[in-house]
Amino acid sequence: MTTIPSPPQPGYTPPQPGGFQADARASAYGAIGEQRPFGKQTVLAVVTFGLYGVYWAYVNHEEIKQHTGEGIGGAFGAVIYAVAGIVTLFLLPIEIKKMYERDGKTSPVGPATAFWILAFGLPWYYKCQKALNEYWASKGAPAPDGWAS
């Protein structure tokens, strides 16, 4: 018995020779993630006494998983963040780096980015969110809704 391959997802563009996409908005992968404004994310983290961070980890890990088909996904990402947050400091930048490299780009973050929070605090979050926003923008995601994007 032969299996019939499933049809490509909406917006699918087959990879072009040389690894370049025919349209910067098109993606050879899954769903495109959402850009998130840094200021709004920071305020939400403060007013929820850090609980928003669990949600933030969930959505970012899930979007990466949905887009690339790789990574730990949202639920596991949220659990890791809540139980062993230091692991997230390394894991999320690694997933972002893989996503960039898979797209033929140089990543602005990687495992060494974890040392930003250990040494300086908030810049880790800013660097990760900025890298995600830039990647999703390159795929056609609309700009965030203000609040110091």
C-alpha positions, -999 to 999 in steps of 0.1 A, spaced: 0 0 0 13 34 -9 8 65 12 -3 98 -3 17 127 10 -3 154 27 -7 187 7 17 216 16 5 240 42 -10 274 31 18 297 23 43 269 15 70 277 -10 93 250 -20 130 258 -12 147 276 -41 181 267 -54 207 282 -31 184 280 -1 166 313 -8 129 317 -6 111 332 -36 92 355 -12 105 367 22 69 363 35 67 327 24 79 300 46 90 264 38 80 256 74 49 258 95 30 286 110 46 320 115 49 332 151 39 366 165 60 396 172 57 408 208 64 442 222 92 443 248 77 470 270 43 452 273 60 419 280 81 435 308 51 452 324 31 419 323 60 400 339 62 426 367 25 429 375 21 391 376 52 387 398 69 367 371 41 343 363 37 358 329 72 344 321 57 309 322 32 319 295 59 337 275 81 305 276 51 285 265 41 306 235 77 311 222 86 274 225 53 264 209 57 289 180 92 276 173 79 240 174 49 248 151 72 267 127 101 243 124 87 210 136 116 208 160 121 219 196 105 210 229 72 227 223 51 249 246 40 227 274 74 212 281 90 247 277 66 261 303 73 233 327 111 237 323 107 275 328 87 270 360 107 242 375 142 248 363 143 283 348 180 284 344 177 257 317 154 280 297 182 306 297 202 282 275 175 263 257 154 291 242 184 308 226 196 274 212 161 269 196 162 304 182 197 299 168 187 266 151 157 284 136 178 311 121 205 287 109 178 265 93 167 296 74 203 303 62 208 333 85 232 341 113 215 341 147 218 371 170 215 348 200 229 314 211 237 294 242 262 321 254 232 345 255 223 329 288 252 346 305 235 380 298 209 373 325 234 357 348 256 388 346 232 417 337 196 405 342 170 418 318 191 420 286 187 382 281 150 386 277 154 416 255 179 399 232 157 368 229 125 387 222 143 410 197 157 380 178 123 363 177 106 396 165 132 400 138 128 364 126 90 365 126 91 399 108 113 384 81 85 358 76 58 385 73 44 386 108 28 420 115 46 445 138 36 443 175 9 466 188 31 493 203 43 493 239 80 498 229 84 471 203 
